[in-house]
Amino acid sequence: MTWPGIPQLWVEATAAAARGIRMAIKKSREGSPLWVWLALALLACGALAYVAAVSVMEYLMAAAT
């Protein structure tokens, strides 16, 4: 039995839940992909390189005056 405006899958899931049947799809938890950690490491290396370059430039400009 379907009602207008309510998706069929939702109606079936609700009816099954009322009977005590679980219709959940079990998935294993996906961990963070390696590319995410590599991207974060690359950003950290870039930030360190930027800070080092600014520090060296300030040191050189201070030594020149």
Secondary structure, DSSP 8 states (H G I E B T S, - for coil): ---TTS-HHHHHHHHHHHTT-------------HHHHHHHHHHHHHHHHHHHHHHHHHHHHHHH-
